[in-house]
Amino acid sequence: MTAWTTLHPLIDGGDPVNVVRVLRELGAADRKALAEPLRAYEKSLRTADFVAKRFWGPRLCALTVAGAALLPSASSVAVWVVRNGLREDETGTDVTDLVVEALNDRNVPWLGDLVDRLALRLPADKLEPDLQRLVVQLAKHTGIAPLATDGLVYAWIATGQEVTGRASLARRLFEVDGVGALLDAGGWPDRLAADPALDRTMLLEGCLFRLRRGGKLADINGFLLLHKALAPTVDEVTMLAKDYTALLANSHPPVAGVARHELMRAGHLVQANG
């Protein structure tokens, strides 16, 4: 069994690679025995005086990896990873791959739950690239699509990184504020319109829903570009004539103009006007 006296110096020395190595073969009972001294050690670091805190930064990555290898549940691992982080500030050391490796060594049944919990911790208005990469890698490992959280939708569009379950993310594009403003820069209108994995009707209905909802002009312009890329057919405009009609009174003139154009093209403008 790997005792705390073996593990402690590795964490204290900021050596996450060897943390994974020495914990790899542990059984559940041994991991449980080491979890409490690990928690106590982290608490002592966080409550230490100012001089000690100056030197604990390099230990964070090793702490993160150790927690992934030892803590007993998805909830405890999620909190631990977010609190201690995945990158060492001074050196830029990234331990995302080591965390995935440590979790894979354990063969626990709760990895899918962990993916969801981590996805819920992604912010919806800024990028956390290391946390996003951990969610994406764990989702690929489990084969289970994570929850389509606001933060994961935002990160997907902002980075363009391939994800598991992009169809579920695409369905939520129209509900997350700020995403529309990112569409043009990433070439997303054409990419989404041409993606065979995405339901075209869903995208078109989502566009009209988002345009009707209103919001900041940058967001609106992004969804107008997506609507243009979808290039709805006359049959599709006819199917969604009521939704287009509702846009005629939109406070953004470009939105009302698109609705009027499509209704005229499909021969529904008389219905729209009266």
C-alpha positions as CSV (number, residue, x, y, z in Angstrom):
1,M,0.0,0.0,0.0
2,T,1.2,3.5,-0.8
3,A,1.2,5.3,2.6
4,W,0.7,9.0,3.1
5,T,4.4,9.3,4.0
6,T,5.2,8.3,0.4
7,L,2.5,10.5,-1.3
8,H,3.0,13.6,0.8
9,P,6.5,14.5,-0.5
10,L,5.3,14.1,-4.1
11,I,2.5,16.6,-3.6
12,D,4.7,18.8,-1.5
13,G,7.3,18.8,-4.3
14,G,4.7,19.6,-7.0
15,D,5.2,16.3,-8.8
16,P,1.8,15.3,-10.4
17,V,3.3,12.8,-12.8
18,N,4.6,10.6,-9.9
19,V,1.4,11.1,-7.9
20,V,-0.4,9.3,-10.7
21,R,2.2,6.6,-10.8
22,V,2.3,5.7,-7.1
23,L,-1.5,5.7,-6.8
24,R,-2.2,3.7,-10.0
25,E,-2.5,0.3,-8.4
26,L,-4.4,1.2,-5.2
27,G,-7.6,-0.5,-4.3
28,A,-10.7,1.3,-3.0
29,A,-9.8,0.7,0.7
30,D,-6.3,2.2,0.3
31,R,-7.7,5.2,-1.6
32,K,-10.2,5.8,1.1
33,A,-7.5,5.7,3.8
34,L,-5.5,8.3,2.0
35,A,-8.4,10.7,1.2
36,E,-8.6,12.1,4.7
37,P,-4.9,13.0,5.1
38,L,-5.1,14.5,1.7
39,R,-8.0,16.7,2.7
40,A,-6.3,17.7,6.0
41,Y,-3.1,18.6,4.1
42,E,-5.0,20.9,1.6
43,K,-6.8,22.5,4.5
44,S,-3.5,23.2,6.3
45,L,-2.2,24.9,3.2
46,R,-5.2,27.1,2.8
47,T,-5.2,28.2,6.4
48,A,-1.4,28.7,6.7
49,D,0.1,32.1,7.3
50,F,1.1,34.4,4.4
51,V,4.7,33.3,4.1
52,A,3.7,29.6,3.7
53,K,1.0,30.6,1.1
54,R,3.7,32.1,-1.1
55,F,5.1,28.6,-1.7
56,W,2.0,26.5,-2.1
57,G,1.1,27.4,-5.7
58,P,3.3,24.7,-7.3
59,R,1.6,22.1,-5.2
60,L,-1.9,22.8,-6.6
61,C,-1.6,20.7,-9.7
62,A,-0.3,17.7,-7.7
63,L,-3.2,18.2,-5.3
64,T,-5.7,18.2,-8.1
65,V,-4.3,15.0,-9.5
66,A,-4.2,13.4,-6.1
67,G,-7.8,14.3,-5.4
68,A,-8.9,12.9,-8.7
69,A,-7.2,9.6,-7.7
70,L,-8.4,9.4,-4.2
71,L,-11.7,11.2,-3.4
72,P,-14.7,9.0,-3.2
73,S,-17.4,10.6,-5.4
74,A,-18.2,12.7,-8.4
75,S,-19.3,15.6,-6.2
76,S,-16.1,15.7,-4.1
77,V,-13.8,15.4,-7.1
78,A,-15.7,18.2,-9.0
79,V,-15.4,20.6,-6.1
80,W,-11.7,19.7,-5.6
81,V,-10.7,20.1,-9.2
82,V,-12.3,23.5,-9.6
83,R,-10.9,24.7,-6.3
84,N,-7.3,23.6,-6.9
85,G,-7.2,24.1,-10.7
86,L,-5.7,22.4,-13.7
87,R,-2.7,24.7,-14.4
88,E,0.2,26.0,-12.5
89,D,0.4,29.8,-13.0
90,E,4.2,30.3,-13.1
91,T,5.2,27.3,-15.3
92,G,2.0,26.9,-17.2
93,T,1.9,23.2,-16.3
94,D,-1.4,21.6,-17.4
95,V,-2.5,18.5,-15.7
96,T,-5.7,17.8,-17.5
97,D,-4.4,14.6,-19.1
98,L,-3.1,13.4,-15.8
99,V,-6.5,13.9,-14.2
100,V,-8.1,11.9,-16.9
101,E,-5.4,9.2,-16.5
102,A,-5.9,9.1,-12.7
103,L,-9.7,8.8,-13.0
104,N,-9.3,6.1,-15.7
105,D,-7.1,4.1,-13.4
106,R,-9.9,3.9,-10.8
107,N,-12.6,2.4,-13.1
108,V,-15.4,4.1,-11.1
109,P,-19.0,4.1,-12.2
110,W,-19.6,7.8,-11.6
111,L,-17.5,9.4,-14.4
112,G,-20.6,10.4,-16.3
113,D,-21.9,12.2,-13.3
114,L,-18.5,13.9,-12.9
115,V,-18.7,15.2,-16.5
116,D,-22.1,16.7,-15.8
117,R,-21.0,18.3,-12.6
118,L,-17.9,19.8,-14.2
119,A,-19.9,21.1,-17.2
120,L,-22.3,22.8,-14.7
121,R,-19.2,24.7,-13.3
122,L,-18.2,26.2,-16.7
123,P,-19.1,29.9,-16.8
124,A,-21.5,31.1,-19.4
125,D,-19.8,34.4,-20.1
126,K,-16.1,33.7,-20.3
127,L,-13.7,30.9,-21.3
128,E,-12.2,28.4,-18.8
129,P,-10.3,26.4,-21.5
130,D,-8.6,23.9,-19.1
131,L,-11.9,23.0,-17.5
132,Q,-13.6,22.8,-20.9
133,R,-10.9,20.4,-22.1
134,L,-11.3,18.2,-19.1
135,V,-15.1,18.0,-19.7
136,V,-14.5,17.2,-23.4
137,Q,-11.9,14.5,-22.7
138,L,-13.9,12.8,-20.0
139,A,-17.0,12.8,-22.2
140,K,-15.0,11.2,-25.0
141,H,-13.7,8.6,-22.6
142,T,-17.1,7.7,-21.2
143,G,-18.9,8.0,-24.5
144,I,-21.7,9.9,-22.7
145,A,-22.6,13.4,-23.9
146,P,-22.4,15.9,-21.0
147,L,-25.3,18.2,-20.0
148,A,-25.7,21.0,-22.5
149,T,-25.1,23.7,-19.9
150,D,-24.9,27.4,-20.8
151,G,-21.1,27.3,-20.1
152,L,-20.5,24.3,-22.3
153,V,-22.5,25.8,-25.2
154,Y,-20.6,29.1,-24.8
155,A,-17.2,27.3,-24.7
156,W,-18.1,25.2,-27.8
157,I,-18.9,28.2,-29.9
158,A,-16.1,30.3,-28.5
159,T,-13.4,27.7,-29.1
160,G,-14.8,25.6,-32.0
161,Q,-13.4,22.5,-30.1
162,E,-15.1,19.2,-31.2
163,V,-17.4,17.9,-28.5
164,T,-19.5,14.8,-27.7
165,G,-23.2,15.5,-28.2
166,R,-23.0,18.6,-30.3
167,A,-26.6,18.1,-31.4
168,S,-27.8,18.7,-27.8
169,L,-25.6,21.7,-27.6
170,A,-26.9,23.1,-30.9
171,R,-30.5,22.9,-29.5
172,R,-29.5,25.3,-26.7
173,L,-27.6,27.8,-28.9
174,F,-30.7,30.0,-29.0
175,E,-31.1,30.2,-25.2
176,V,-27.6,31.3,-24.1
177,D,-27.0,35.0,-24.1
178,G,-23.8,36.2,-25.8
179,V,-23.4,33.3,-28.2
180,G,-24.9,35.0,-31.2
181,A,-22.1,37.6,-31.1
182,L,-19.5,34.8,-31.5
183,L,-21.0,33.1,-34.5
184,D,-19.6,35.2,-37.3
185,A,-16.0,35.2,-36.1
186,G,-15.9,31.4,-35.9
187,G,-17.6,30.9,-39.3
188,W,-20.4,29.2,-37.4
189,P,-23.4,30.1,-39.6
190,D,-22.1,28.1,-42.6
191,R,-20.7,25.3,-40.3
192,L,-24.0,24.8,-38.5
193,A,-26.1,25.0,-41.7
194,A,-23.9,22.4,-43.4
195,D,-23.6,20.0,-40.4
196,P,-25.4,16.7,-41.2
197,A,-25.7,15.8,-37.6
198,L,-27.9,18.8,-36.8
199,D,-31.6,19.0,-37.6
200,R,-32.3,21.7,-40.1
201,T,-35.8,22.4,-38.9
202,M,-34.6,22.7,-35.3
203,L,-31.9,25.3,-36.4
204,L,-34.4,27.3,-38.4
205,E,-37.1,27.3,-35.6
206,G,-34.4,28.2,-33.1
207,C,-33.2,31.1,-35.2
208,L,-36.8,32.5,-35.4
209,F,-37.3,32.0,-31.7
210,R,-34.0,33.8,-30.9
211,L,-34.8,36.7,-33.3
212,R,-38.3,37.1,-31.8
213,R,-36.8,37.1,-28.2
214,G,-34.7,40.1,-29.1
215,G,-31.6,41.2,-27.2
216,K,-28.3,42.9,-28.0
217,L,-27.7,43.8,-31.6
218,A,-24.5,41.8,-31.8
219,D,-26.4,38.6,-30.8
220,I,-29.2,39.4,-33.2
221,N,-26.8,39.9,-36.1
222,G,-25.2,36.5,-35.5
223,F,-28.5,34.7,-35.7
224,L,-29.5,36.7,-38.8
225,L,-26.3,35.4,-40.4
226,L,-27.3,31.8,-39.4
227,H,-30.7,32.3,-40.9
228,K,-29.1,33.5,-44.2
229,A,-26.8,30.5,-44.2
230,L,-29.8,28.2,-43.8
231,A,-31.4,29.8,-46.8
232,P,-35.0,28.5,-46.0
233,T,-37.0,27.1,-48.8
234,V,-40.5,28.4,-49.7
235,D,-42.0,25.3,-48.1
236,E,-40.1,26.0,-44.9
237,V,-41.2,29.6,-44.8
238,T,-44.8,28.4,-45.4
239,M,-44.5,25.9,-42.5
240,L,-43.2,28.7,-40.2
241,A,-45.3,31.5,-41.6
242,K,-46.7,32.4,-38.2
243,D,-43.2,32.7,-36.7
244,Y,-42.1,34.9,-39.5
245,T,-45.3,37.0,-39.2
246,A,-44.5,37.6,-35.5
247,L,-41.2,39.1,-36.5
248,L,-42.8,41.9,-38.6
249,A,-43.2,44.0,-35.5
250,N,-39.7,43.4,-34.2
251,S,-37.9,46.4,-32.8
252,H,-34.8,45.6,-34.8
253,P,-35.4,46.8,-38.4
254,P,-33.1,44.1,-40.0
255,V,-35.2,41.3,-38.4
256,A,-38.5,42.8,-39.6
257,G,-36.9,43.2,-43.0
258,V,-35.9,39.6,-43.2
259,A,-39.3,38.4,-42.1
260,R,-41.0,40.6,-44.7
261,H,-38.7,39.4,-47.5
262,E,-39.3,35.8,-46.7
263,L,-43.1,36.1,-46.4
264,M,-43.2,38.0,-49.7
265,R,-41.1,35.4,-51.4
266,A,-43.4,32.6,-50.2
267,G,-46.5,34.5,-51.1
268,H,-47.7,35.1,-47.5
269,L,-47.4,38.8,-47.1
270,V,-51.2,39.3,-47.5
271,Q,-51.7,37.0,-44.5
272,A,-49.0,38.9,-42.7
273,N,-50.7,42.2,-43.2
274,G,-54.1,41.2,-42.4
